[in-house]
Amino acid sequence: MRPYLAILKDSFREAMASRVLWILLVLSTLVLAALAPVGIKERTGIVFTANDITDGKALIDKIKRQQAAAPPSPGKQIWTLLSDDYKADLAPQGEPSPQASWPGAIYFRLPGELNTVIGKRELYNAQAWSGITLNDEARELLAGGIDRLDDEDVSRLNRLLLEAAYPAEIAASREKAVAITYFWWRAPAMPLAKHDVIAAAVHVLQWFFGSVIGVFAGVLVTASIIPQTYSPGAIDLLLSKPISRSLLFLTKYLGGCMFVLLNGGYVVLGLWLIAGLRWGEWNQRILLVIPVLVFLFAVYYAVSSLAGVIWRNAIVSIVMAVLFWAACFGVGSVKGLIEPLFLNPERLIKLVPAADGLIAVNERAEIFHWQTTNSAWEEVLKSSEQDLAPRPPGLILSMIGPVYDAKHERLLALPATARQFGFMPTDNALVVGTKQGDWERQEGIAAPVGTAVLLVDRQGTLLAVTPRGLSKLTGDPVATEPPAKVFGFSVPSAEGSRFTAAGGNLRLGTPLSAAIDRANDEIALFDTQTLRVLSPNAKGRYVQRASREMAENLSGVVAIGGGRVLLARANGEIDIFDSARLEKQETFRPEAKNAPRFADVSADGKTFAVLFHNRRLWMYDAAGKRPLALPISGQGDLSAASFSGDRLLLADRFTRVTAYDLSTGQVADRRRPDLSVLEKVYLFGVQPIYTVFPKPGEMSNVAAYLLTGSESATVGVTNDLQAARPKLDIWMPIWSNLAFIAVVVGLGCFYTSRKDF
C-alpha cells in the first residue's frame, strides 16, 4: 500500500505546484473578499405586491373620497405623497401621462406607488390616524418616535398603518421580505425568504466558481498527469517497482481529483463562512457540495485519463474531454427543450369527475373532456380567441377551478386570462359549461375581486373564497347581457345574479387554500398562518367554528372530510386535525422537505391523498389512522390526483389517467390517448438515450437538493403551492455518472494491464 500512497502524494504535490491552481485560489480569494461586505436583512411584510391589494378600485376610491373631504385622514396623507403623474391620472384634466396609455394602468401601478409612499416619514399624522385601531407592533414602533426609527422600521410602520386604515382593501402582511446591502448601498426589499435567497446565492456562486471554472481548469491542469506518467522513461521506472499496473492508473486518476478537491473545497468553505458569519445562516449542507464537485470532475477526468493512457498526449486528452462535454450537453439540451417547452405544458394537473365522464386540466389551463368513442381528450370551454391566438412553447398558466356542480350538471372556472390581482378588478369573468350544451363555453358573471378558490356545496351553490372571506352566488352564473366595458375589460352580467357575503368578514393572508366537506358543507381555510373551519348555520351563512394559529408562516394546502382536516405545508410536514376543535392528532413528513401541490379526500372522508411537487403521492387511511400504501405505478411522474366514488384517479405520462380501486389497489380503468409524434420521439428515443447517457450537467440538481433538501425548485418560485415547480432529477445523474466512471476507469485499468509500455 505504501507505494500507492507515495504516488498519491506525488499527485498532490503536482496539484500544489500548479500555477493554475494558485491563480484560481487567488481569484477565489478576491471573489470571496468582494462578497464579504454583502449583507442580507429580513423583515416581515414591507414590500407591496399585487396580491397584497385585494381591491384596488375600492382602495383608490376611498383615497380620493378622503382627500376631497375636510377632516384629516389617511387618504389625505397618502395623496400628498403620490407622484404627480399618478395623481393626474387618478383625477384626469387634459392628456393622460404616458404611463396611463393602456387600460387598467392605474391599478397596475398602484403597488409601486404605495411602496414609494411607505418609505416616507411624512405619512403618519396623529390626527389622521386618531380613529383607527392599530395593532401592538404599530403602537410599539410609534412609542419611540418616528424620528428614532431607521428607514426599514419606518417602512414597516407605514405598511401597518395602511393595513389598519384599509383592512378590506389591503391584505395582512405575512410574507418575508429581504433587502441586500453592500457597504452603505441598500437594494429595495424583495418579497423573498432569507433562507431561499442565501441558498440561491450560494448555489450559483459555488457552482460557477467551483464547477464551471474549477472543473474545466482542472481538466487543463490534470490533462498532462496521465500522459507524463506513461511516457517513456517515467513508466519504466514505475513498472520496475512491485506495483500493479491497474492500481497505478487508478491511483493517478484519484490523485488528479486532488486539484478540484483543493480549489472547490476552498470556495465552498469560504462561502459557508460568509453565509454563517455575515448572513447568520450556518447551513452545514453547504459543505456537502464539496464531494459533489469532486464527483463532477471525476466524470470528465475519467475521459481525460482514458484518452491520456491510450494516446499519451495532453492535448488529445483535453480535446476528448471537451468532445465528451459537448455530447452530454447536446443530449441534455434536447431533453431540456422538449420536456419543459412542449410536453410539460400538456401534463394533466387537475381531474374533475363530471356527470358520467371526466374533465381534465393541463398546465396551459386548457380544459378537456374524455371521449370514450375515440379514446382522446377533446378540448372544451375554449374561447374563440384560443383558436386564433398562438400558444407559445413552455407556456404554463394557472386556473381557479374548474369545479363541478352536480345538481345543475355544469362546470364553473375562473380561467387563466382572469388575472386575480387587486389592480385588475374587472377582468375576472367566470366561464360556464353544461353537460347538455356539450361543455360549450358560456361567459359568466364577474367573480369577486381577489377570488382564490371556487367551491360548490351540496345544494349547487357556488362559493368564492377571497382574502375578505366567503361570497356565494345567487342567481344564474351565465351572463345574459352584452358585457359592459370598464377600463377596456369586459364585465359580463346576469340580471339578478350577484355574489353576496356568505358569512362574517375575515381578513385572510395570501396565498389561500380552501376545501369543502362534501358530507356537511364545512369549509377548511388556511392562509399561511391560521387554519380555520367554517360551518353553515340554519340561515345558510358560514360562521367560524374553530381556528388554530401556526407557529411558522408557511403556505399550505388543505382537505377536509370525515371529521378530519389535513394540512400539508411547504416544508413537507403533514398534520391531521379533528375538524371540531382543530386539535392535532398526527404529524407526518413522508417526502422530507418536498412541498405538496394538491390535497384531496374521498367523499366518505376515509382516505386522504397528497400529491407533492416531486410528483409522488402519499395517502392516509383515516379509519386506521395510518399511511396507506397502494401498489401505484408511476410514482415520481404523477401530476394529478382525485377521488371518484370508490376509485382513485391518477394522471401520469403527461396525459394518461389511471383509475385504482381503493379497496383492492388494482387498476380498474385506464384512459390512455394515442401518443403524439413528439411524445413517441421523446418516450422511445430521447428518454432511453438520456437514461443510459452520463449526466454531468445534471449534478447541479444534486447540489441544489443538498442545499435545500427539496426535489423540486424552491428558489425564485411563487409561494403558491399549486403553481408549477420544476422537478429536479436527483438520483438518476448520480447512478448514471457513477456507472460511467466505473466503466471508463475500468477500461483504463484493463488497457494498462494489457498494454506493453
Beta strands, then each sheet from edge to edge (+ up, - down):
strand 1: 38-44
strand 2: 176-182
strand 3: 185-186
strand 4: 348-354
strand 5: 357-362
strand 6: 367-371
strand 7: 376-380
strand 8: 400-405
strand 9: 410-414
strand 10: 429-434
strand 11: 442-446
strand 12: 453-456
strand 13: 462-466
strand 14: 469-474
strand 15: 481-486
strand 16: 489-493
strand 17: 498-501
strand 18: 513-516
strand 19: 523-526
strand 20: 530-536
strand 21: 542-549
strand 22: 556-561
strand 23: 564-569
strand 24: 574-578
strand 25: 584-588
strand 26: 596-601
strand 27: 607-612
strand 28: 617-621
strand 29: 626-628
strand 30: 640-644
strand 31: 647-652
strand 32: 656-661
strand 33: 667-671
sheet 1: 1+ 2- 3+
sheet 2: 4+ 5- 6+ 7-
sheet 3: 8+ 9- 10+ 11-
sheet 4: 12+ 13- 14+ 17-
sheet 5: 15+ 16-
sheet 6: 18+ 19- 20+ 21-
sheet 7: 22+ 23- 24+ 25-
sheet 8: 26+ 27- 28+ 29-
sheet 9: 30+ 31- 32+ 33-
end
